[in-house]
Amino acid sequence: MTAALKNQGICVNKKKVQRILQKLGLTVISFTRKSRKYNSYKGKVGKASPNRIHRRFKTNMPYQKITTDTSEFKYYEVGTQGHMTVHKLYLDSFMDMYNGEIISYRIGKHPSAKNILDAQAEAIKITEDCPYRRTFHSDRGWAYQMKSYGESLKKERIFQSMSRKENCFDNAVMENFFGLMKQEMYYGVVYYSYEELKSSIERYIKYYNEQRIKEKLGWKSPVQYRLSQLTA
């Protein structure tokens, strides 16, 4: 909060901010995850690639290291007789490890190879100006083992990297993003339609990229940080 005020030109002591928050009764409400994590691993259904990242997530070059994953969300629909049915939504996103920015994504009602390939194509296009050879990292989900996914990277001379089998820590930056997003806009909220949940995810990603500041980025948002480094 103190850093956000400073970015707006308001310099105030951290303790004073804490006193004001306490006086107004403003507290953070924390929710825990209530559903299992989505697992796209279906065994060896294609070609697995070596782990080229080895948890070296930091990079000083925009668009050099890209990671991707899929996350599952639930929403509810009320039938004519008042019965509530559970439905699922899937988010496929590509992130730049340089600043944590989500550079492309797709949303669908089912796990979709097309959505992943479309988001991949957009990420490849966005990162094509990187002066160094790029690496696209993922887990060993079925979609990332597809021949078409690997060939798209090979065509652009992009290294393909995969986490070790069932090792979520090898893609911790993407896992952390999904956890943060669900903590801030999903857990504790009930969504009653696909469109409602989809719109909420789209708004959050825009907010996360353009407004949500991070200490490790010098209290800038991912987009603010990238643009500031271009002009530095």
C-alpha positions as CSV (number, residue, x, y, z in Angstrom):
1,M,0.0,0.0,0.0
2,T,2.8,2.4,0.9
3,A,4.6,1.7,-2.4
4,A,1.4,2.1,-4.4
5,L,0.8,5.6,-2.8
6,K,4.4,6.5,-3.5
7,N,3.9,5.6,-7.2
8,Q,1.1,8.1,-7.2
9,G,3.3,10.8,-5.8
10,I,2.0,10.5,-2.2
11,C,4.9,10.0,0.2
12,V,3.7,8.7,3.6
13,N,5.3,6.7,6.4
14,K,4.6,2.9,6.4
15,K,3.6,3.0,10.0
16,K,1.1,5.7,9.4
17,V,-0.5,3.6,6.6
18,Q,-0.7,0.7,9.0
19,R,-2.5,2.9,11.6
20,I,-5.0,4.1,9.0
21,L,-5.7,0.6,7.8
22,Q,-6.3,-0.6,11.4
23,K,-8.5,2.4,12.2
24,L,-10.7,1.7,9.1
25,G,-10.8,-2.0,9.8
26,L,-9.3,-2.9,6.5
27,T,-7.8,-6.4,6.6
28,V,-6.8,-9.0,4.1
29,I,-9.2,-12.0,3.8
30,S,-7.4,-15.2,3.0
31,F,-9.0,-18.2,1.4
32,T,-7.5,-21.7,0.9
33,R,-7.8,-23.9,-2.1
34,K,-10.7,-26.2,-2.0
35,S,-10.3,-28.2,-5.2
36,R,-7.6,-30.4,-6.6
37,K,-5.0,-29.0,-9.0
38,Y,-5.6,-29.7,-12.7
39,N,-3.2,-32.3,-14.0
40,S,-2.7,-32.5,-17.8
41,Y,-0.1,-35.3,-17.6
42,K,-1.4,-38.3,-19.5
43,G,1.8,-40.3,-19.7
44,K,4.0,-40.3,-22.7
45,V,1.7,-39.4,-25.6
46,G,4.4,-37.7,-27.7
47,K,7.9,-36.5,-27.4
48,A,9.3,-35.2,-24.1
49,S,12.0,-32.6,-24.1
50,P,14.8,-32.1,-21.6
51,N,14.6,-29.6,-18.8
52,R,16.7,-26.7,-20.1
53,I,15.6,-24.2,-17.5
54,H,16.6,-26.2,-14.4
55,R,14.8,-23.7,-12.2
56,R,16.9,-20.8,-13.5
57,F,13.8,-18.6,-13.8
58,K,15.6,-15.3,-13.7
59,T,16.7,-13.5,-16.9
60,N,17.7,-10.0,-17.8
61,M,16.4,-10.2,-21.3
62,P,12.7,-9.7,-22.2
63,Y,11.1,-12.6,-24.1
64,Q,14.1,-14.9,-23.7
65,K,12.5,-17.4,-21.3
66,I,8.8,-18.1,-21.7
67,T,6.8,-20.6,-19.6
68,T,3.3,-21.9,-20.0
69,D,0.7,-24.1,-18.2
70,T,-3.0,-24.7,-18.0
71,S,-5.2,-24.1,-14.9
72,E,-8.7,-25.3,-14.2
73,F,-11.6,-23.2,-12.7
74,K,-15.1,-24.1,-11.7
75,Y,-18.4,-22.2,-12.2
76,Y,-22.0,-23.1,-11.4
77,E,-25.3,-23.0,-13.3
78,V,-28.7,-23.2,-11.7
79,G,-31.2,-25.4,-13.6
80,T,-35.0,-24.8,-14.0
81,Q,-35.7,-26.9,-10.9
82,G,-33.1,-25.1,-8.8
83,H,-30.5,-27.8,-9.1
84,M,-26.9,-26.5,-9.3
85,T,-24.5,-28.1,-11.7
86,V,-20.7,-27.7,-11.8
87,H,-18.9,-26.8,-15.0
88,K,-15.2,-26.2,-15.7
89,L,-13.2,-23.5,-17.5
90,Y,-9.6,-23.8,-18.6
91,L,-7.0,-21.1,-18.9
92,D,-3.9,-21.6,-21.1
93,S,-1.4,-18.9,-20.5
94,F,2.2,-18.0,-21.6
95,M,4.3,-15.9,-19.2
96,D,7.6,-14.0,-19.7
97,M,10.0,-15.0,-16.9
98,Y,11.7,-11.6,-17.3
99,N,8.9,-9.7,-15.5
100,G,6.1,-12.2,-14.9
101,E,4.0,-10.7,-17.6
102,I,1.3,-12.8,-19.2
103,I,2.0,-12.2,-22.9
104,S,-0.8,-14.5,-24.4
105,Y,-3.6,-16.7,-23.2
106,R,-6.7,-18.5,-24.3
107,I,-9.8,-19.5,-22.3
108,G,-12.1,-22.5,-23.1
109,K,-14.7,-24.8,-21.6
110,H,-12.6,-27.9,-22.3
111,P,-8.8,-28.8,-22.4
112,S,-8.1,-27.7,-26.0
113,A,-5.1,-28.3,-28.2
114,K,-6.3,-25.5,-30.5
115,N,-6.4,-23.0,-27.6
116,I,-2.8,-23.9,-26.6
117,L,-1.5,-23.7,-30.1
118,D,-3.2,-20.4,-30.7
119,A,-1.8,-18.9,-27.5
120,Q,1.6,-20.4,-28.5
121,A,1.5,-18.8,-31.9
122,E,0.7,-15.4,-30.4
123,A,3.5,-15.8,-27.9
124,I,6.0,-16.7,-30.6
125,K,4.9,-13.6,-32.6
126,I,5.2,-11.3,-29.6
127,T,8.7,-12.5,-28.7
128,E,10.2,-12.7,-32.2
129,D,12.3,-9.6,-31.7
130,C,14.3,-11.2,-28.9
131,P,18.0,-11.0,-29.9
132,Y,18.9,-14.2,-28.1
133,R,17.6,-17.7,-28.8
134,R,14.3,-18.2,-27.0
135,T,13.3,-21.1,-24.7
136,F,9.7,-22.1,-24.2
137,H,9.2,-24.1,-20.9
138,S,6.3,-26.2,-19.8
139,D,5.4,-29.3,-17.8
140,R,4.9,-32.7,-19.5
141,G,1.2,-32.2,-20.2
142,W,-0.3,-34.0,-23.2
143,A,-0.6,-30.8,-25.3
144,Y,3.1,-29.9,-25.0
145,Q,4.1,-33.3,-26.2
146,M,2.1,-32.9,-29.4
147,K,4.1,-33.0,-32.6
148,S,2.5,-29.7,-33.8
149,Y,3.5,-27.9,-30.6
150,G,7.1,-29.0,-30.9
151,E,7.4,-28.4,-34.6
152,S,6.1,-24.8,-34.2
153,L,9.0,-24.1,-31.8
154,K,11.6,-25.9,-33.9
155,K,10.5,-23.9,-37.0
156,E,11.3,-20.7,-35.2
157,R,14.6,-22.1,-33.7
158,I,13.1,-21.9,-30.2
159,F,14.4,-24.4,-27.6
160,Q,11.7,-26.5,-26.0
161,S,12.1,-27.3,-22.3
162,M,10.0,-29.5,-20.0
163,S,9.8,-30.0,-16.3
164,R,10.7,-33.3,-14.9
165,K,7.8,-35.8,-14.5
166,E,5.3,-34.7,-11.9
167,N,7.6,-32.0,-10.5
168,C,5.6,-28.8,-10.1
169,F,8.6,-26.9,-8.6
170,D,10.3,-27.0,-12.1
171,N,7.6,-24.6,-13.3
172,A,7.2,-22.7,-10.0
173,V,6.8,-19.2,-11.6
174,M,3.7,-20.3,-13.5
175,E,2.3,-22.2,-10.5
176,N,2.8,-19.1,-8.3
177,F,0.9,-16.9,-10.8
178,F,-2.1,-19.3,-10.9
179,G,-2.1,-19.5,-7.1
180,L,-1.9,-15.7,-6.7
181,M,-4.7,-15.1,-9.3
182,K,-7.0,-17.6,-7.6
183,Q,-6.3,-16.2,-4.2
184,E,-7.2,-12.7,-5.4
185,M,-10.2,-13.2,-7.7
186,Y,-11.4,-16.8,-7.4
187,Y,-11.3,-18.4,-4.0
188,G,-14.3,-17.2,-1.9
189,V,-16.3,-16.1,-4.9
190,V,-19.0,-18.2,-6.6
191,Y,-19.4,-17.7,-10.4
192,Y,-22.7,-18.6,-11.9
193,S,-21.8,-18.6,-15.6
194,Y,-19.0,-19.2,-18.0
195,E,-19.1,-15.7,-19.3
196,E,-19.0,-14.2,-15.8
197,L,-15.9,-16.2,-14.8
198,K,-14.2,-15.6,-18.2
199,S,-14.7,-11.9,-17.9
200,S,-13.3,-11.9,-14.4
201,I,-10.2,-13.8,-15.5
202,E,-9.7,-11.4,-18.4
203,R,-10.0,-8.3,-16.1
204,Y,-7.6,-9.8,-13.6
205,I,-4.9,-10.6,-16.2
206,K,-5.1,-7.0,-17.5
207,Y,-4.9,-5.7,-13.9
208,Y,-2.0,-8.1,-13.1
209,N,0.0,-7.0,-16.2
210,E,-0.6,-3.3,-16.0
211,Q,-1.4,-2.3,-12.4
212,R,-0.4,-4.9,-9.8
213,I,3.0,-3.8,-8.5
214,K,5.7,-6.2,-7.2
215,E,8.5,-5.6,-4.8
216,K,11.0,-7.5,-7.0
217,L,10.2,-5.3,-9.9
218,G,11.0,-2.1,-7.9
219,W,7.3,-1.7,-7.0
220,K,6.2,-1.6,-10.7
221,S,3.7,-3.7,-12.6
222,P,5.1,-6.2,-15.2
223,V,4.3,-3.8,-18.1
224,Q,5.6,-0.7,-16.2
225,Y,8.8,-2.6,-15.5
226,R,9.4,-3.7,-19.0
227,L,8.7,-0.2,-20.4
228,S,11.0,1.4,-17.8
229,Q,13.9,-0.8,-18.7
230,L,13.5,0.0,-22.4
231,T,14.0,3.7,-21.7
232,A,16.7,3.2,-19.0
